[in-house]
Amino acid sequence: MKNQSALSATGDDRTSARAQKAAVRRAQLLQAARKVVFERGLDRTRIADVAAEAGGSQGLAHYHFESKEALLAEMLRVAVDEDIERARQIVEGEGTVAQRLDRLLRLALPIASDDQSWMLWIDMWGSSLRNDDMATAAESLDIAWTELVRTLLQEGVESAVLTCIDPQASADRLMGLVSGLSLRLITSRARFQRTYVLRLVRTAAALELGLEWSDYQRLIQKD
């Protein structure tokens, strides 16, 4: 019985080691896929390019992902999850509702015209017109961000620190504005400035809350 138990334990250890190795390799492929997509775009990315970037063979890539579409869909799912988690940490973090809302809106905007995350989202939105997996990833990103904004607005209303007639509609309008202005910032060749975009978004947030611009500034000034 002792020998059988030892053999069983050894077999379990080997299975666990193989699973860990496979998980590491999948993560490497996903990281490589994101880098290649940044350089080439979703439509022009080949699984051979991803495999080469990861330092492996095309066959190994196909062992872990049945197709290029499956690899890219998983890469986008991971990227979306990471982005949403960063936003959720702000919503659940410290600060007043107004401060957290402003922090969330700042995070939502591109850092600059070469912001890689936003370049990926724009590429994903374009590909979603022809690919159901891309459309699913794009929709999950949009819905999650809007829900996080709505959650903060609702919290402000329920705690009587903010006034918002319809938190869901306000969240939809704010995120629609963020998406449109961010697209222009990323694609602009005329140096559309982030500071200007942020001012527009903050002004819209103040209007949604029925506040004067100076009152909104006062609520967020200590952040």
Secondary structure, 3 states (H helix, E strand, C coil): CHHHHHHHHHHHHHHHHHHHHHHHHHHHHHHHHHHHHHHHCCCCCCHHHHHHHHCCCHHHHHHHCCCHHHHHHHHHHHHHHHHHHHHHHHHCCCCCHHHHHHHHHHHHCCCCCCCHHHHHHHHHHHHCCCCHHHHHHHHHHHHHHHHHHHHHHHHHHHCCCCCCCCHHHHHHHHHHHHHHHHHHHHHCCCCCCHHHHHHHHHHHHHHHCCCCHHHHHHHHCCC
